[in-house]
Amino acid sequence: MKKTIMEVMKNTAEKNRNKVALKTKIGGEWKEMTWGEYYDQVKITARAFIALGLEQGKAISILGNNCPQWFISDLAAIFAGAVPGGIYTTNSPEQCKFIASHSEANIAVVENAEQLAKFKEIRNELQDLKAIVMMNGSDPDPMVHSWAELPKIAQKVTEDELNKRIKAQKPDDCCTLIYTSGTTGNPKGVMISHDNIIWTAGQVIDLIKGGPDDVIISYLPLSHIAEQVVSLHGPYIMGATVWFAESIDKLGDNLTEVHPTVFVGVPRVWEKIQAKMLAIGATAPPLRKKIVAWAKKKGLAGGYALQEGKPYPFMYGLASKLIFSKVRDKLGLDRCRIFISTAAPISMDTLEYFLSLGIPITEVYGMSECTGPGTVSLPEPFKFRTGWAGPAVPGTEIALGEDGEVLMRGRHVFKGYFKNEEATKQTIDPEGWLHSGDVGIIDAKGFLKITDRIKELIITAGGENIPPQVLEGKLKAIPIVNQVVVIGDRRKYMTALFTLDPDKLTAELAAAGSPAKNMQEAAKCEKFKAYLQEKVEEVNATLARVQTIKKFVIIPTEFTPEGGELTPTMKMKRRIINEKYAKEIESMYK
């Protein structure tokens, strides 16, 4: 039977009233909130929002980093019959205005003075906005209310009034708007229903055998569907405990305090952990290096044996005891049973690096439009395959269109784009298939592998269709290369923009015999460029002639969301990169 979010949360809170639901660090100490307290806070906040003028069917905008107030605001909006819409903390006032205006937000919930300033700048252009609530701090402005004021404001609205709004909702009603970060143009508002969330998260929880003993760390942006399913919605379905990381920079330290049982990272997070471990490994004594190299060989063979249901190689157990268990302990992943990468393609180099250390990362392919996961794998025999995104979420279907496009169908498919019927019709066909815009292949066991984006296919001047991500994956395997963008659409030949890995820079400059001391100098150093050219030629030797990289430019800084080159989930914004580095690109075609 279909259920609403309110029914499920009430049930969990009543069953686990005194169990810890949320943990957050305040003044250097972890503070706890029980399920009973959490549920009560959601209801009080929902009443306060109604008192501040939140209408049924309207929205609230939430702008802040992961914390209990974010969760409470989101769920309170849903309880009150409204729709929460998260905004990335890196968004400009103009981007905030688009989302708040498009969603018809009555209330904006902001983390602090910095985020409040964005809404103060745009509030006169937001006709639906009635109030702003601060998670932390206060402001004398009469439109702005502190978090501490909410219980008093809530007294103006009765429990009965809130209950009427709760009862008026149906499982198929839209209860959340996810604004796609979008690699082009304005974001679209993805309408997600109660049933989308409860059913989809429930299917994954059943598969991974999730339960009240699970521990989750919340640190990825909550305006993204993946983090909402993993740390906001999943836990109240299974009664798990969520710890909030202090920040992305302190994630490493926090992991060793939290010891999560399930860990989800985007490729950039896994790459950073890998880079840090490689840097530490480089300073190890020779004997230690030899032991690690031996163990990693066993680990990689063991990882692939596990996938095929074969026994581990001889002495795998010793390697695990000597090296793998210690690595997990150091990372704070000693209790972790599932390691996931999602939101963007991850390189084979990173996957095999962790596999060789007894950490089998499984990839989840999905999108906002299918409520997060479209596929899910388990680190068990026959249940995962390195480099593949795994089989469809149980109870759903995956197929390939005539052009190889990945199609999905099931109860996880969204209700449509808010105020955009045209885009909805282009995305969900009359048979209920969701058109992903991704190109993939499916193996005999039903495992999916994404090979490209339909819109990102490079069509050269000679009419060749070239998937840039395949080339970028190969070029990223060059140790010094951090990020790559391959260029070549409607051009005579292929070129690339490279950014360099700061953690490997010193060693690679020395290997190149370059006098350069930093990224800026390396980008201009002819000796270093010649060294990198040799590495590119090695990759070129594995490619078809039309795919080979003829020229490249080194960009002296990293691509970042703040710089505009990446979305908040670290996907490349190709159009922005093409515009921002137009001069550098044109220089390669002269």
N, C-alpha and C positions, 0 to 999 in steps of 0.2 A: 504493500500500500504506500502511495506517495505521501511524503510528510513535508511540513514547513520547517525552516530553521528554528523557529520559536519552540515547536514541539520537541525537537531533538535536543536543543540546549536545556530546556526545562527538565527533561528526563535525566540527562547527564548530571545536572546540578543537584537534583533531588537525590540521586543515587550516590553521589560522591561529594556531598555537601562540605565535608571537612578535609577533603583531599586537596593537595596543592595544584592549582591550575596554571598560575603564571608566576614567574620569578624575574625580578628586575633589579639591577644594581643601583643603589642610591647611596652616595657618600661612601663608596668602597665596600658596602655590605649588600648581600642579596636579600631583598625583601620579598615576602610571599603573599600571594592572594589565593584564597581557596575558591573552589567552584561555587560555593554558596555566596561568597562575597562578590565574585565576578558576575554572577547572574543577577544579584541584587543591584549592583552598580549599573548593569546594562539597562535594567528596568527604570531606575531612577533617572539615568541620563536620557532615556527615551521620553520620559514625562517632561523633563526639562526642555528637550528639543521641541516638544509639542507646545509648551508654554512660550517658547521663543518664536513660535509662528511656523513651525515645520508642518506643511500640509501633506496629506496623503497623496502619493504619486509624484511628489516633487523630490528634490535631491538634497544631499549634503556633500560638500567637497571636503576632503581630508588631505591636509598638506603637512607631512612630518615624517620623522624617522620612526622605526619600529619601537613601539612601547605599549603598555596596557591601555593608555588613553586612545590609541589608534584603534585597537580591537574593540574597545567599549563603544566608541563613537560609531564605528561601522555597524556593529550589531544593534545598537540603540536606534539607528536610522531605520534598519530593517524592521525591528519590533514596532516602530511608530508608523509603519506602512509607507515609508519613503525609500529612496534608493541611494546608497552611498556610492561616491565616485572618487577614487584615490587620485592624487596628483603627485607626480615625481617631485622630490625636493629640489632637483636641479632645474625645474621648469622656470621660465621667465614669467614676469607679470602678464605679458601678452598671452602666453600659453595657458596660464592659470585662468585668464579671462575667457578664453575659448571654451575650456571644459566647464567652468562654473556657469557660463551663460548657456551653453548648449544643453547641459543637463538640467537647467532651471533650478539651480541650488538656492534654497532658502537660508541655509546656514553654511558657513565655512568654519572648519575646525583646523586651527593652525598650531604648530608646535611651539613657536617662540616669537620673539620680536622680529627676527630676520624674516620669517615667513609671513608674519602679520603685515609687514611693510608692503609686501606684494599685493595683498588684498586691499590695503588702504589706498594704494595707487589706482586700483581698478574698480573699487566698489560703486562709484557713481555711474558706472556703465553697466552694472549688473542689476536689472530691474527686479529680479526675484529675491535678491539677497536681503535678509531681515536682521541677521545677527552674525557675529563672529565670536567663536569660543577659542580661548587659548589653553593648550594642554599644560604649558608651563609659563609662569609669570603672569603679569596683569598689565592693564593699560587704562588710563583715565577716560578714554573715548567712550561715550555712552552706548555705542553700538557693540563694544567689545566686552565680553564676560570672561572671568577667570574660571578655571576648572573647579576651584573650591566653592564658587557661587552656585553651581548646578543643583546640589541637593535642596537648597532654599528655593530656587526657581521652580524645581519639580513639584513643590507643595501646592502650586496653583492648578495642577492637573491631577485628577484622581486615578487610582488603579483601574477603576471601571472604564474610564475613558481610554486608557491604554489598552485594556483587554478587548474593547470593541474593535480597535484598530488591528489587534493581533488576530482576532476571529474573522475579520473581513478578508484576510489574505488566503489565497489558494496556492497549492504547491507549484502550479505552472505559472504563477505571476512572476514578472521580472522583479528581482530583489537586489540586484547589483549591476552597476555599470563599470565595465573595464575599458578604459580608453587605451587603445592599442598605441604603443609608443611611436609606431609608424616610421618607416625608413624614407617615406615621401609624404609631403602634404600634411594637412590637418589630421589629427587622430580621429578614429571612428569609435563611437560608443557601443561596445558589445553588450547586448542585453542577456544577462544570465538569470535563470529562474531558481527558486528554492530547490526544485527537483533536480535541476542540472547539478547543483552543488552537492546536495545530500546523496544523490545516487552515484555520481562520478567519484566523489571522495570515498564513499562507502565501498565501491567496487575495488578501489586500490587498497583500502584498509584491509578488506577481506583477503586480498591476494597476498599482502605482505604480513598478514596475521598481526595487524596493529592492535594495540590495547592500552589499558590504563597504565601499564608499566613503561610505556614508551616515553622517551625524552627527546624533545625537538628544540633546536636553536633557531631563533628567528632573526634574520639579518639582511635578507635580500629585499628589494623594494616592495612594499605592500600594495602598491598600485598595480603590481604585476600579478596575473592570475596564478602563476606557479606558487608564489609565496603565500597567497591567500589560501589556496587549497592545502598546502603543507602545514603552515603554522597557525592560520586563523580558523579555518573551518574544520579541517581534519581532526584536530585535537578535541573539539567539543563533541564530535561524533564518537570518538573512542575513549575520551576521558584522560588523554595524555597530558603531560606537563610541558609547558613552553617556557624556555628561558630566552630573554632578550639579550642579544649581543650588545656590548656598549657602543660599538661602531664597527665598520668593516675593517678598519685598521687594527682593532683589538680582537678581531675574530680568532686569531691564532691563540692568544692568551685565554680567551673565554672558552674555547673548545676544551682546553685542559682542565677547566673548572666544571664544565657542564657534562662532558662525556656523553654526547647524544647517542641514541640507539639507531637513528636514521639521520643521514646527512645529505642535504641537497646543495649542490654548488653549480654555478654557471661555469663554463669552460675557463674564464679568466681567473676564477678563484682556484680551480685545480692547477692551472698553469703557474700561478703565483706560489702555491704550496710546493710544486715541483721545482721551481727555480730556487726557492729557499733551501730545499733539501739538497739540490745539486751543489749549491754554493757551500753548504756545510760539508758535504761529501768530498768536495775538492780539497779540503784542508785536512782530511783524515790521514793517519799514518799509512805507509805502504801495505802493511799486513792487513789492516782493517779494510783497505780498499779491495784487496784480493778476496777477502772473505765475503764482502758485500757483492762483488762481481759474481762470485760463485753462487751465492744465495739467489741473486736476481735471475740467473740462468735457470735455476731450479724453479723459481717463482713463476717465470713466464711459461715454462713448459707445464707447470702445475695448473696455471690459470686456464690454459687452452685444454688441458686434459679434463678439468672440471666441466667445461662447456660441453664436451663430447661424452660425458659420463664415464670417462676412463679413470683408472687409478692414478693417484699422484706419483710422480717419478721417485725413484730411490733417493732417500735422504731429504725429501721435501720437508718432513717433520722437523729435522734438525735445523734446516734453513729457517723454518718458521719460528722455532724456539730462539735461535741465535739472533735473527735479524727482524723478521716480519712483526713479531709480537712487540719488540722494542720500538719499532717505527710507529706502530699504532698507539702505543703508550705515550710516546713523545708528542704525537699529534692530538692526543685526547680522543682518539677514535677506537679505543680498546673495547668499548661496549657496542660499537656500531656494527649492525648486521647488514645494512643496505647503504650503499654509496651511489649517489645519483648525480648525473650531469644533465642539465637541461637548458632550454632557452636559446641555444645557438650551437652550431657544429663544434665538436671537440676533435682535436687532432689525434691521429693514431699514435703518434709519439707519446703524448700525454697518457692516453689509455694504457698503452703497453708498459710505460714507466711504472704506473701504479699497480698494474696486473703483476708485474715482476716483483713487487714488494708485498704480494698477498692482499692487495686491495682491489677487488674486481669492481670497477666503476660500470654501472649499467646506465645506458642512455634512455631518457624519456623524450619522445618526440611529441609535440603538441602545440597548441595555440590557444589564444583567448577564446576563439570561436568554438572550441570543443571543451570548454571549461577546464583547460589545462592539459591533462594527459590524453594523448591519442593512442600511445603504445606504452607498455610497461614490461620490464624484464625483472627477473629475480636471479641473484647470484647462486644458482643451483644447476645441477646437471640438466642439459637440454633446454634451460629456461633463459639463457642469455648468450649473446655472441658479440665479442669485442668488435667495435666498429659498426655495429648494426643497432637500430633503435628498438628492436624487439617486436613482439606480436601485439595485436590490438588489445586495448583494455577489454577484459571479459564482458560479454554482453553487447559488444559493439562490432561494427564491420569496418574493414579497410579494403579498398580496391584501387586499381590504377585506371585512369581514363585513357583514351586513345593516344594522347600525347605524353603518357607516363605520369600525368598529374595524380597526386595522392588524394583520394576521396575517402571521406569518413561518414558513417551513419550510425545513429544510436541516440540514447537518452542524454548523452553528453553534449549534443549539438545545440548551440545557442538559439535564442528566440529571434534574433535578427539584429540589425544595426539601428540604434535609436534615431528616429527622424531621417532614415535613409533607406527607403524601400528599394530604390534602384540598386544600391550596393548589395542589399540583402538578396535580391533576385539573382544577382550575378554570382553570389557565394553559395546559396542553398538552391539546388535544382528541384524541379517538381517531384522527383522521386525521393527527396529528403537527403540527398548526398551533399555533404559539405565539401566545397572545392577549396583545397588548401593553398593553391598557388605554388606548391612545392612539387618537384619532380623526384620520383623514387623508383626503387625496384623492390620486389617481394620475393623471398626465396621459398623453397619447397615447404619449409616449416612455418611459413607465414610471417617471418621476420622482415621488418621494413628497413630499408636503408635510403636515406635522403641523399640524392646526388646533386640537386640544385634547386634554385628558385626559377620558376617559369620566367618571371620578369627580369631576372638577373642574367639570363643567358646572353653571352656576348655573341653578336652576329658580326663577323668580320666583314671588311669591304669585299672579300672574296666569297661571301655567303656561307662561310663555315659557322656552325653553331658550337660555341665553346663554353662549357660551364666554368665560371671563374673560381668557384669554391674548390674544385678539384685541384686546380693549379695552385691556388693559395695554400691549400693544405700541404702540398709538396714543398713549396717554397718556405713555409713556416718551419719545416723540419731542419732548415739551415740554422745551426745553433745561435748565431748572433741576431737572427731575425726575430722581431717581436710581433709586428703586425704587417700584413701585406694587402695591398689592393691591386688587382690585375686590371689593366685598361686595354681596350681593343675594340670596343663597339664601333662598327662602321669605320674602322681604321685598317691600314694596310698590314700592320703587324702588332704583336702583343708587347706591352711594356708593363712595368710595375712600380709602385711606390712602396718603399720599405720604411718601417721604423725599427730602431735597434733596441735590444734587450739590455737595460741598464745594469742588470746583475751580472751579465757576461761580458760587458764592454771591455773592462781592463784586460782580461785574459785574451780576448779575441784581438784587441789592438796589438798586444804583445806578439801573438801568433802571426799577425800580418806584418810585423816589423814596422808598424806605423808610429810616427812621433805624436800623433793626436792624443789629447788628454781627456776629451769629453765628447759627447754626441755631436755638438756643433762643429767641432774640429774634424771629427770622423767623417761627417757628411761631406766635407770639402776635400778630405785627404785623398789624393790620387792613388797612393800606395794601398790604402785601405779599400778603396773602390775596386782596385785590380784584384785584391784578395777576395772580395765579395763576388766579383765577376766570375772567378774560378768556381766558386760554390754554385752560382747560378747555372754555369755551363754543365756542372754535374747533374743538376736537375733537368736541364734541357735535353741531356742525352737520353732521358727516360720518356721524353714526350714526342708526340707527332710534330712534324715540322711546323705546321700552322699554329701549334700551341706554344712554341718556344718563345721565351722572353728575350727580345732583341736589345732593349735598353731598360735602365732603371734609374730612379732618383731616390736618394736617402733623405727622408724628412727628419730634421734634427730634434723633433719632439715626439712624444707619444700621442696617439689618437685617444681622446677621452670624451665622455659625455659632456663635460664642461666646455670642451673645445668645439663641440657640435658634431664631431665626426662619428660618434657612437650614440646609440640609444642608451637609456639607463640600464638596459639588460645586456649591454656590450655588443649589440649587433651593429654592423657597419652601415652607415648612411651613405651609400655610394653617390647619390646625387649631390649631397653636401660636399663630400670629399672631392668630387669632380669639379665643383664650383670653386671650393676653397684653394685647391692646388692646380687651378687651370693653367697658370703660367708654367709650373714645373712639368705638367703633362704635355703642354704644347711644345716645350723645349725638346721633348723626346721624339717629336715627329717633324723636326726641321731638317 
